Amino acid sequence: MKAKLTPAVERFLRVAREVGEECGDAGMVQSAAELEADYRDGRVHVAPWRWDQCRSWLDAWLYIYRRARLGDGVHMQHDGEVARFVVWVGHEVSDKMVDWLERVHGALGVCKGLTHLRLVDTCVTHNGLTRLRRLFPDVSIQSFSEAELEADSMLMYPPGRYES
């Protein structure tokens, strides 16, 4: 869901600008201005609190990230409203997330634009993986173990993220 520029957010941004100006921190002032522009232009998204509040597939991915305590800014690549590369990491991710995706699929239909779904050291079972492949037949779905993550910590990020 697109985030609204609420009075509380406006207050936060105003204080951030003021503190940045008082401290002579041009970066803080610029960041506050960019964030305000992102809010005004509808580029800031917030995760729905319930699966039935999802109005787009991006909402669905954000909802699952909230439930699994993952950072969508770190573990997902998206262009506007379209998630392209999704990485699920950790034991909070289970077949329950697959259940939610099946519900959302029933409400929203086919997820368009997603190319990769990577599961890293999750609790999704073999049956859950089979169900994911059925939900997303055109998506490259990979599953990696804890040992594979220890050998390559970059598995938890989409390609290009944090690479030098």
N, C-alpha and C positions, 0 to 999 in steps of 0.2 A: 504494500500500500504506500502511496506517496505520502511523505511526511508533510505536516502542515507547519507553517511558521507561526507558532503559538506565541502568546505574550511571554511565556517563560523562556522560550528559545530566543526571542528577540532581546529579552533582558540579558541572557547569557552572552549573546553576541555583542551587545553594547558594552558590557563589562569587560569582555575579552579585548575589544578594541581600545577601551579606555586604559586598561592595564598595560596593553602593548605600547600605547602612546606615552604613558607616564614612564615606563621602563626603557623607552627608546627601542623597543623590539619590533622592528618593521615586519618581521616574519609572522608574529602573532597578529598584527593588524591585518596583514594580507590574508592570512588563513581565515580570520573571522569574516572578512569581506567575501572570500571565495565560498565559504560555507553558507553565508547568507544568500549569495547568488544561486548556489545549488538548491537551496530551499525554495527560493522564489521561482526557479525554472523547473521545479518538479523532479530534480535529479536525486533527491534524498528519499530513500525508501526505508520503511520500518516493517518489522516482522509482525504479522497478525498474531493475536493471542490465541486464537482457536483455528483449527484446520478449516472449518466451514466459513471462515472470514476471507479465505484466499480467493482473490478475484483474477489472479493470473498465475502462471507457473513460477514466475519470480517470487510472488508471495508465498507459494508452497515451499520453495527452497529456503526462503528466509525463515519461514515458520519452523521448518525442521532444524535449521541451524540454531534457532533460539532454543528449541527443546533439547538439542544435543550439546548446547553450550559451546558452539563453534562460532568463529568470527567470519562472517560472510566476506568481509573485506580482505581476508587472508586466504581463505580456502575456496573461493569461488571467483570465476571470471564471468562477467555478464556485460552485454551491450544493451544499454537501456533496459527494456523489460524482458530481455531474452537471456537466460542463463546458458552459457556455452560450455563451461568446464566446471564440474562440481566435484569436490573432494570431501568425503566423509572420513573423519579421523576419530578414533577412540572408542572406548567401551560403552559410552552413552548411546552410540549408534547401534540400533538393534532391528529386529524384524518389526518392531512397533512402528518404526519410521516407514517401512515398506507398507504396512497397513494404512498409514496416513496418505502415502502417495497413491495407493489404490483408490482411496476415497476421493482424493482430489481429482484423479484421472476420471472418475465417474462424473464429477461435476464440471470439469474443464475440458475434457477430451484429450487429444494427443498433445504431448509436449513437443513443440517445434523449436528447432534451433540448438538443442542440447546435442553436443557431439561426444562428450566424455563424462563418465561417472566413475570415480576412483574411490574404492573403499580401502582404508588403511588401518589395520589393527582394530577392526570393529567386531561387534558381536552379531553381525548379520550371519545367519546360518546358510547352509547350502540351499535349502528350500527358499530362503529369502532372496538369494542371488538369482535363483531360477525365476521367481516372481518378478524381480527387477528386469530381467532380460525379456520377459513377456510384456512388461509395461513399456519398455523402451527398446524395441527390436532393432532400431537403426543406430543405437548409441553404443559406443565402445565402453564396456563395463569391465573394470579390472579390480581384483581384490588382492591386497598385499598383507602379509603377516607382520607381526611385531619384529621378527628377526630381519625381514626385508627392510622394514623401516629403520632399524638400527644400522643396517648396512648403507642405506641411502636416505638420509633425513629429508631430502628434497621431495620425496614422494608425497609428503603431506601438503604440498603446494601445487597449484596449477603451473604449467610450464611458463617460464619467463618471470615468475615471481621470485624475487630475492636472488636471482642469478646475476653474477657479475659479468 
